[in-house]
């Protein structure tokens, strides 16, 4: 007999959902711009952006309109066909990047899975089957499929699931000598985040990225940039690799691409794509008309001088407010990141209190994230207003007054 739940509460999660998450004590039910409201009507200012996803805030009117229009035309037709929104979006992604080919999927993990499979397949076809080594970095994060979580550099996410895919190695981030010690003729690819997100908002050094690029060229290894969290305007340019003046062979994007609607993409060159044939890889929902129509509008809005230049200005305002807060509480030692991907590194004496701080912020009506054991992460909407920044930082201040 099926039990009927009369009232949906946070406790319902404990009864119904596989316990792989530990959600906050409140349930959001409505969002507009950079503000959300819970079941009780309490308002919060959102500095989390759905973990760097809601790039244009909640329920952006243009995205709402586009989704409504497309929902009346075509939802899904499968990969037996192509569709107009997917082709238009692909054209915009290609025209704004190094790439000439796109593969659409639904999540960052799927985009990375496709990237890693493509790298090994290309290396096997062009060179030999022994050229299959993938070099990643400690503290990196590339997704939750078994392949991507094994490539990621945090063993706590990949242990106890049985034998891991072989030929995956991990170097130290920003330590080029550790890459030199590993890379050789059997290396298929080197994959890196330009800012390690889950690992603590740690940017890659420019010299490090350029030297990795040179090593990849020397050993005919593909360079994969995972811009799942940094792509689509998050750092003030459409893609973060533009800051480094280094082009990858494969790029993966997701999160901000759909502004909250699930979609991801893997971008690459004609040369690398040439080895692929129908049936080698695929996805049921990837490139569906609903997702692609929304993402197309996100690109149209974000890829403008006004929005991209505004990211840096908003970042400067937030950081200025944080420094003001720090004068009072001496909470952090460093602010890391770029644009609107900001990491607040807590002083050692506050690191053990990070979840108490997080809870206090929630109670005060401001939503933030963590990144690693001692970093508070901010990844708000790219168009968050000055008013919301100021009010959010006031709440931040009040929360610290109560919990420290």
N, C-alpha and C positions, 0 to 999 in steps of 0.2 A: 504494500500500500504506500502511495506517494504522500509524504507529508506536505501540507500546504503552509507556506510561510506567509503569515498575515502582514508582517511588517519587515521591510528590508532595512537592516542596520549594519553597522560594521561587524557585529557578531555573526551576521549571515555569511560573511566571507569564511569564517572559521569552520562553518558547517558545510559549505558548498564547493569551495575552490581548493585545488591542489595547493598545499602550503609552500609554494616556492617564492612567495613574496610576503612581506609584512607591512601591509598598507597603513597609512596614517589613521588616526582615530576618527576622522570625519570623512564623509562621502560627498565629493563635489557633484552638483546636479545642473549647474548652469555656468556659462562663461561668456564674457564679452570683453574684447580687448585684452588688457592685462589683469583683469579682475575675474574672480570666480566666486560662486556662492555655494554653500553646502546645504544639506537637507534642512537645517534649522534657520536658513537665511543669513547665516554669518558670512561676511565678505572677506575675501583674501586678495592681496596683491601678489601676482604670480611672477616670481623671479626664476622659476624653474623651466618655464616654457615646455612643459611636458617632456623633460629631459632633452632640451634643445630641439624640439620638434615643432611647436606652434610658432613658427617664424613670423607670422603676421598676427599673432594673438589668437584669441578664441573667437570663433564665429565671425570671421572677417566678412563684411557684406559682399564683396566681390566674389570670394570663394563660395559663399552660400548661394549666390545667384548662379554661378557657373555650374555648381553641383546640381542645383535644382533643374537647370535647363538640360544638362546632360542626362539626368535621371529620367527625363521624359522622352529621350531619344533611344539610348542604348546603354545597357548596364554591362553585359558580358556576352562575348561571342566565342571565346576560346582562341587558342593559337592556331586553329585551323584557318583563321582569317587574320588579316591585319585591320587596323581601324584608323580613322583620321586623327583623333586626339593623340594617339601614340606616335604617329608619323610627324605631326607638328611639333610635339615635345622633343622628339629625337633630333629634329632639325635645329631646334633652339639650343639644345645641349651641345651639339656638335659645333655649331657656329660660335659658341661662347667658350670653347675649350680647345685643347690640343687634338681631340679625338676625331675619328671619322666613323666609328661604329658604336652602337648602344645596345645593351641588353637590359630589359626591364624585369624587375622582380618586385617583391612586396615588403622586404625588410632589409636592414643593413647586413644581417647575417647571410641572407640569400645572395645579396650582391657580392659579398666577400667569398662565399662558397663558389660562386661562378668565377670569380677572379682567380682563385687558387686552382680550381680545376683547369681553367683556360691556360694558366701559366705552365702547369705540368704537361698538359696535352700539347701545347705549342712546343715546349722543349723536347718532348718525346718525338714529335713528328719532324721537327727541323733538325734536331741534333741526335739524341739517342735516348733510350729508355732509362739509362742510369742518371740522366740529368733531371733529377726530381727533388733535390733538396730545397726546402723553403727556410729562409732565415727571417725570424721575427725578433721581437725585443721583450725583455722582462717588463712586467707591469702593463703590457699592451692589452687591448681588448678588441676582438674582431667579430664577436657574435656568439651564439649559443648552440649552433649545430655542432656535431661532434668534431668535424674537420676544423671549423673556425675557432671553436673553443680550445682546440689543441694547438692551433697556430698562435692564439692569444697567450700572453706571457704570464698568466696567473693560474698556477696549477690547482688552486682551490676550486676552480670552476670545471676542471677536466679530470680530476682524479676520481677513482672508484667507478668508472664506467667501462672498465675493461681495457684491452690493449689499444693504445692510441695509434693514429696514423703515423707511419714511420717517416724518417728523413725530415723532421722538423727540429730546428735548432733555435736557441734564443741567445741573442747578444745583449750587451748593456746599452741602453739608450744614451745617445750622445757620446758614446765611447767608441771611436772609429777603430781603434786597435782590436777590439773584440770582434768586429765585423771582419777585419782583415784576417784574423786567425781562423775564421770559419769559411769564408767564401772561397770557392774553387770552381773548376770546370764542371762539376756536377751540380752546381747551384742553379736551380730553375728560377727562383725569384727572391727578392728581398721585399718585405712588406712593412710599412710603417705608418703610424699616425703622425701627422705634422704637429699636433698637440695631443699628447696622451691624455685622453679624457678620463676614463674610469681609473686610470693610474695616478691621478692627482693633478691634472691640468698642467702638464709639463711640456713646454714648447721644444721642438727640435731646433738645435743650433743651425744657423745658415751654413756654416762651414761643414758641419756633419752631413747635412743633406747633400751638399754638392760632392763631398768625397764618396758617399754611398753611391751616388749617380755614376761617378767615374769608375768605381769598382764594378758596378753592374755592367757598364759598357765593356770593361776589360775582360770580364768572364762570360759575356753573352747571357747575363741573367736579367730577367725583367724586373723593373722597379714598380711596385704597386703602392700607391698612396691611398690609404683608407681615410677618406674625408667624410665618413658617415656623420660625424659630429661637427666638423669644421666647415663643411661645404655649404653652398647656397647662401652666401652673405654673412655667415656667422661671425667671421673675423674682420669684416669690412671690405673684403673682396669676394667675388663670386666663389672662387676657389682659393684656398689658402696657399696652394703651391705657387700662386702668382707672386707672393712675397719673396719666395726663394729663388725665383728665376731658374727653376729646374722643372723639366717636364717629366712626368711619369710615363710608363708604358701602358699602365692600367690604372684607372681611377674608380673608386666606389663612392657613391653618395646615397643618402637616404634622409632620415629625420626631417630636416627643414624643407626638403624637396616637396613634400606633400602638404606642408603647413598643418599637419594633423591627420591627413588621409594617408593610409599605408601605401607607400610606393618607394622603390629604390631603383638604382641604375648602376650598371657597370659600363664604363666607357673605355674604349681602346682604339688602336690604329687599324687601318686596313691590312697592314702586313701581318699583324698578330691574329686578326680575325679571319684571315684567309684559310687557316687550317680547319676551321669549324664547318661542319656539314649538318644538314637536318637530322635531328635525333640524338646528337651528341650531348646536348643539354636542353633543359626546358623548364617550364613552370605553367601551372594552370591559370593563375590569375594575373601573372605579370603582364604589364602593358594594357590592363583593361581600360575601357573608355572613361569610366568614372574617375579613376585615379589620375590618369594622364591629363584629363581636362582640367582638374584642379591644379596639378603640378605645373601645367602650362601657364596658368594664371599667376601662380607663385613666382615663376621665372620672370614673367612680364613685369610684375610689381617690384621684385627684389633687384633685378639686374638693371638698375638705374642709378645714376650719379647721386640723386637725392637720397635714396635709401642707403646705399653703400657708404656714402660719406657721413650719413647720420649715425651709422653704427659706431664709428669712432668717437663722435661727439657724445653719444649716450654713454659709451664706455667711460670716457673721461669724467662725466658727471657722477656716475656710480662710484668710481674709484675715489673721487674727491670726497664724496659723502662717507665712504668707508674709512678714509684717513681721519676725517673728523671724529667718527665713532671711536677709532683706535686711540685717539688722544685721550679719551675718557677712560677706556677700558683696557688698553694695552692687550688686546685680544690676539692679534696676529703678528707674524714676523715678515710676511711677504704677500704681495698680490701677484699672481701669475696668470698667463693666458694672453689672449689677443681679442680685441673687439668685445663682443658680448658673450664670450666664453671665459669666465673669470673664476680663478681659484684663490680663495682666501686661506692662507696657510696658518693654522692655529699655533700659538705658542705651546711648547710641550705640556705645560701645566693645565692647558685647556683641552688637550686632545682627547682625554678620557671622558670629557663632558660633552663631546660633539653632539651626541644624540639628545642630551638634555637641552642643549642650545637649540637644536632643530625643533624639538617639541615646544620650547618656549616661543620660538618664532611663529610656529603654527598657531599657538594660543593667542598671540598678539595680532594674527591676521596677515602674515607674510610667509610665502612659500619659497624655500630654497632647497638645494640638494647637497649631497656629500659627494666626494670623489677621493677614494682612498680613506685611510684611517684618520687623517688630520686636516682635511681640506673641505671647506664649505664652497660649493660650486653654484655660480649664478649663470643662467643661460636664458635670459628673458626674451620676449618678443623683440624682433629687430626694429619694431616701430613703437616700442613702449614710450609713453609720453613722459615729459619732464615732471609733470604733476604726479604721475604714478611712481616715478623714481624717488622724488622727494618724500612723498607720503610713505612709501615702502621703507625707506631708510629711517624715517621717524619711528616707524613700528619696530624696525630692527633695533634701534637704540633703546626703546622702551622694554623690549624683550630681554635685552642684556641686563638692563637695570634690575629686572626681576629675578634673573637666574644666576647672575654672577656675584 
